[in-house]
Amino acid sequence: MKNNHLEIRTISLEKNLGFAGGYNEGLKQINAEYFVIVNSDIEVTKNWIPPLIEVLKNNNSISAIQPKILSLTNKDYFEYAGAAGGFIDLLAYPFCRGRVFNHVELDEKQYNTYSEIFWASGACMAIKSKDFNVVGGFDKDFFAHMEEIDLCWRLKNLGKHIFYTSESNVYHYGGGTLEYSSPKKTYLNYRNNLWMIHKNFKGKIPLLLFIVIRIFLDQISGLKLLLSGDLKGCLSIVKAHFSYIISIGELNFKRKQYSKLNFHDLKGYTNKSAIWNYFFLKRKTFSEIKGK
């Protein structure tokens, strides 16, 4: 039988470093111009890599690019983790074209575009190795969740660009590492979102006020979980806030390491509130929230 596989090298780590730390250690072993980051629960399609590399090769200012990510269990729909590219709202809540909070859209080719986004999904992306290394790779302290958004935000603060193309398609199972309802996932998402903001935000209002607003909204979210009977989810948010507070000194150090551009001027930012539109105005899709 013909063997079409390249050499596969296994790297053993002494402890679980999570998505962020694990990838950092693995990528240190690779000498290549481009890294292709792929989760273990991704199913690829024929010739999916060349369209991604072609974009990076022909554009000096583009650091990373994401393919269209569809659901492995329902291939007509986008998948939660990335969908048709990541965006961020005026309060730094991440969402995607094709997926806003828990609402996932049917793929009707409405996002068959080549366009700039705010963040590329860690489930599947291609990135220039030199840019990945310049910003120090993923922040290993994040362990898992939102580390790719933090990475892309740091790249954008350097004037780099992140893109999406529908010329490449993959399928993602999603939730393979942690269930979407897992208290640990809730903790990591809420903690890491605050960490990401503290490190990268520079805007029209002071960082402290921005953080206070976000913590207040998080507490409302926690109360909603409590009233719905999810005590563990509520406690995970409280735990995330305590973890953020005791990490402020280290976050201030990280914040000083990189220059920051105005958050509101970055491509992929939208001056709309995803929460207000989704929960109060009942606008469930990216197109409805973003508007013309």
C-alpha positions as CSV (number, residue, x, y, z in Angstrom):
1,M,0.0,0.0,0.0
2,K,1.3,3.4,-0.9
3,N,2.0,5.7,2.1
4,N,0.9,9.3,1.4
5,H,1.5,10.6,4.9
6,L,4.3,12.8,5.8
7,E,6.3,12.1,8.9
8,I,4.3,12.4,12.1
9,R,6.1,13.5,15.2
10,T,4.6,13.1,18.7
11,I,5.6,15.6,21.3
12,S,5.0,14.4,24.9
13,L,4.3,17.1,27.6
14,E,4.8,16.6,31.3
15,K,1.4,18.2,32.0
16,N,-1.7,19.4,30.3
17,L,-1.0,22.9,29.0
18,G,-4.4,23.3,27.4
19,F,-5.0,24.5,23.8
20,A,-2.8,27.6,24.2
21,G,0.2,26.2,25.9
22,G,0.1,22.9,24.0
23,Y,0.1,24.6,20.6
24,N,2.9,26.9,21.6
25,E,5.1,24.0,22.6
26,G,4.2,22.1,19.4
27,L,4.8,25.0,17.0
28,K,8.2,25.6,18.5
29,Q,9.3,22.4,16.9
30,I,8.2,23.5,13.4
31,N,10.3,25.4,11.0
32,A,7.9,26.7,8.4
33,E,6.7,30.0,6.9
34,Y,3.1,29.2,7.7
35,F,1.3,27.4,10.5
36,V,-2.0,25.6,9.9
37,I,-3.8,25.2,13.2
38,V,-6.5,22.4,13.2
39,N,-8.5,21.0,16.0
40,S,-8.7,17.2,16.4
41,D,-12.4,17.3,15.8
42,I,-12.1,19.0,12.3
43,E,-13.0,17.1,9.1
44,V,-11.3,18.7,6.2
45,T,-12.3,18.8,2.5
46,K,-10.3,18.3,-0.7
47,N,-7.6,21.0,-1.4
48,W,-8.7,23.1,1.6
49,I,-5.2,24.4,2.4
50,P,-4.0,26.1,-0.8
51,P,-6.7,28.9,-0.8
52,L,-5.5,29.9,2.7
53,I,-1.8,29.9,2.0
54,E,-2.4,31.8,-1.3
55,V,-3.9,34.7,0.6
56,L,-1.1,34.8,3.2
57,K,1.5,34.5,0.5
58,N,0.2,37.4,-1.6
59,N,-0.6,39.9,1.2
60,N,2.1,41.2,3.4
61,S,-0.2,42.8,5.9
62,I,-2.5,39.8,6.4
63,S,-1.3,37.7,9.4
64,A,-4.0,35.0,9.6
65,I,-7.0,33.6,7.6
66,Q,-9.9,31.4,8.5
67,P,-11.9,29.1,6.2
68,K,-15.7,28.6,6.3
69,I,-16.4,26.4,9.3
70,L,-19.5,24.2,9.0
71,S,-21.1,21.8,11.4
72,L,-19.9,18.2,11.1
73,T,-23.2,16.9,12.6
74,N,-25.4,19.0,10.3
75,K,-23.4,20.0,7.3
76,D,-25.9,22.5,6.0
77,Y,-25.3,24.8,9.0
78,F,-22.5,26.9,10.3
79,E,-20.6,25.7,13.3
80,Y,-20.5,27.5,16.6
81,A,-16.7,27.9,16.8
82,G,-15.9,30.4,14.1
83,A,-18.6,30.0,11.4
84,A,-17.9,32.5,8.7
85,G,-15.4,34.6,10.7
86,G,-15.2,36.3,14.1
87,F,-16.3,39.8,14.9
88,I,-16.5,41.8,18.1
89,D,-19.1,44.3,19.4
90,L,-18.9,47.6,21.1
91,L,-18.5,45.9,24.5
92,A,-16.0,43.4,23.3
93,Y,-18.4,40.5,23.1
94,P,-17.2,38.1,20.3
95,F,-19.7,36.7,17.8
96,C,-19.6,35.3,14.3
97,R,-21.1,35.7,10.9
98,G,-23.4,32.6,10.9
99,R,-23.5,32.3,14.7
100,V,-24.6,34.8,17.2
101,F,-24.6,33.4,20.8
102,N,-26.5,30.1,20.5
103,H,-28.3,30.8,17.2
104,V,-26.6,29.1,14.3
105,E,-27.6,30.0,10.7
106,L,-28.2,27.8,7.7
107,D,-25.4,28.2,5.1
108,E,-27.2,29.7,2.1
109,K,-24.0,31.1,0.7
110,Q,-24.8,34.5,2.3
111,Y,-21.3,34.7,3.6
112,N,-19.5,33.5,0.5
113,T,-17.0,36.3,0.6
114,Y,-13.4,37.2,1.0
115,S,-13.3,39.8,3.7
116,E,-11.6,41.2,6.8
117,I,-12.7,39.9,10.2
118,F,-11.7,40.7,13.8
119,W,-10.6,37.1,14.8
120,A,-10.0,33.8,13.2
121,S,-11.2,30.6,14.9
122,G,-8.6,28.4,16.8
123,A,-10.6,25.5,15.5
124,C,-9.0,26.1,12.1
125,M,-6.8,28.9,10.8
126,A,-3.6,29.5,8.8
127,I,-1.2,32.0,10.2
128,K,2.2,33.4,9.3
129,S,4.8,31.9,11.7
130,K,6.8,35.1,11.9
131,D,3.7,37.1,13.1
132,F,2.7,34.3,15.5
133,N,6.2,34.4,17.0
134,V,6.5,38.2,17.1
135,V,3.5,38.5,19.5
136,G,4.7,35.5,21.5
137,G,2.1,33.0,20.2
138,F,-1.0,32.2,22.3
139,D,-1.1,33.4,25.8
140,K,-0.5,30.1,27.7
141,D,-2.3,31.4,30.8
142,F,-5.6,31.4,28.9
143,F,-5.3,27.6,28.8
144,A,-8.3,27.3,26.5
145,H,-11.0,29.5,25.0
146,M,-10.6,33.0,23.5
147,E,-6.8,32.6,23.2
148,E,-7.2,33.0,19.4
149,I,-9.2,36.2,19.8
150,D,-6.5,37.6,22.1
151,L,-3.9,36.6,19.6
152,C,-5.7,38.2,16.7
153,W,-6.3,41.4,18.8
154,R,-2.6,41.7,19.5
155,L,-1.8,41.3,15.8
156,K,-4.4,44.0,15.0
157,N,-2.8,46.3,17.5
158,L,0.4,45.9,15.4
159,G,-1.5,47.0,12.3
160,K,-1.9,43.5,10.9
161,H,-5.1,42.1,9.3
162,I,-7.1,39.0,9.8
163,F,-9.2,37.6,6.9
164,Y,-11.9,35.0,6.0
165,T,-12.4,33.2,2.8
166,S,-15.2,30.9,1.7
167,E,-12.9,29.3,-0.9
168,S,-11.8,26.8,1.8
169,N,-14.4,24.8,3.8
170,V,-14.0,22.5,6.8
171,Y,-16.4,20.7,9.2
172,H,-16.2,21.0,13.0
173,Y,-17.7,18.7,15.5
174,G,-17.5,21.2,18.4
175,G,-17.6,20.7,22.1
176,G,-15.3,17.7,21.8
177,T,-13.0,18.9,24.6
178,L,-15.5,20.6,26.9
179,E,-19.3,20.5,26.6
180,Y,-20.8,23.9,25.7
181,S,-22.7,23.8,29.0
182,S,-19.7,22.9,31.1
183,P,-19.1,25.1,34.2
184,K,-15.3,25.0,33.4
185,K,-16.0,26.3,29.9
186,T,-18.2,29.1,31.4
187,Y,-15.4,30.0,33.8
188,L,-12.7,30.1,31.1
189,N,-14.8,32.1,28.7
190,Y,-15.8,34.8,31.3
191,R,-12.3,35.0,32.8
192,N,-10.4,35.0,29.5
193,N,-12.7,37.6,28.1
194,L,-11.8,40.0,30.9
195,W,-8.1,39.1,30.6
196,M,-8.3,39.8,26.8
197,I,-9.9,43.2,27.3
198,H,-7.5,44.2,30.0
199,K,-4.5,43.3,27.9
200,N,-5.6,44.9,24.6
201,F,-8.3,47.5,25.0
202,K,-7.7,51.1,24.1
203,G,-10.9,53.1,23.5
204,K,-13.1,56.1,23.9
205,I,-13.7,55.3,27.6
206,P,-11.1,54.4,30.3
207,L,-10.2,50.7,30.6
208,L,-11.4,50.6,34.2
209,L,-14.9,51.9,33.3
210,F,-15.1,49.5,30.4
211,I,-14.2,46.6,32.8
212,V,-16.7,47.7,35.4
213,I,-19.5,47.7,32.7
214,R,-18.5,44.3,31.6
215,I,-18.4,42.8,35.1
216,F,-21.9,44.3,35.8
217,L,-23.3,42.7,32.6
218,D,-21.6,39.4,33.5
219,Q,-23.3,39.5,36.9
220,I,-26.6,39.9,35.2
221,S,-25.8,36.9,33.1
222,G,-24.9,35.0,36.3
223,L,-28.2,35.9,37.9
224,K,-30.0,34.7,34.9
225,L,-28.2,31.3,35.2
226,L,-29.1,31.1,38.9
227,L,-32.8,31.8,38.2
228,S,-32.8,29.1,35.6
229,G,-31.4,26.6,38.1
230,D,-27.8,26.6,36.9
231,L,-26.0,27.2,40.2
232,K,-22.7,25.8,38.9
233,G,-22.7,28.2,35.9
234,C,-23.4,31.2,38.2
235,L,-20.6,30.2,40.6
236,S,-18.3,29.8,37.6
237,I,-18.9,33.5,36.6
238,V,-18.2,34.6,40.2
239,K,-15.0,32.5,40.2
240,A,-14.0,34.0,36.9
241,H,-14.3,37.5,38.3
242,F,-12.2,36.7,41.4
243,S,-9.6,35.1,39.1
244,Y,-9.5,38.3,37.0
245,I,-9.1,40.6,40.1
246,I,-6.2,38.6,41.5
247,S,-4.5,38.6,38.1
248,I,-4.6,42.4,37.5
249,G,-0.9,42.9,38.4
250,E,0.3,40.4,35.8
251,L,-2.2,41.7,33.3
252,N,-0.9,45.2,33.7
253,F,2.6,43.9,32.9
254,K,1.3,42.1,29.8
255,R,-0.6,45.2,28.8
256,K,2.6,47.2,28.7
257,Q,4.3,44.8,26.3
258,Y,2.4,45.8,23.2
259,S,1.3,49.1,21.7
260,K,-2.5,49.4,21.2
261,L,-4.6,51.0,18.5
262,N,-8.0,52.4,19.1
263,F,-10.4,49.5,19.5
264,H,-13.2,51.3,17.7
265,D,-11.0,51.8,14.6
266,L,-10.1,48.1,14.1
267,K,-11.6,46.2,11.2
268,G,-14.1,43.6,12.4
269,Y,-15.4,45.8,15.2
270,T,-19.0,46.8,15.0
271,N,-20.5,49.7,17.0
272,K,-23.6,47.7,17.8
273,S,-24.4,45.7,21.0
274,A,-24.8,42.0,20.2
275,I,-26.5,41.5,23.6
276,W,-29.1,44.3,23.1
277,N,-29.9,43.2,19.6
278,Y,-30.0,39.5,20.3
279,F,-31.9,39.4,23.7
280,F,-34.0,42.5,23.5
281,L,-34.6,43.3,19.8
282,K,-34.6,39.5,18.9
283,R,-32.2,40.0,16.0
284,K,-30.6,36.6,15.8
285,T,-28.3,36.8,12.7
286,F,-25.2,38.7,11.9
287,S,-26.8,40.6,9.0
288,E,-29.7,41.7,11.3
289,I,-27.3,43.0,13.9
290,K,-24.7,44.6,11.7
291,G,-27.2,46.3,9.4
292,K,-26.2,48.1,6.2
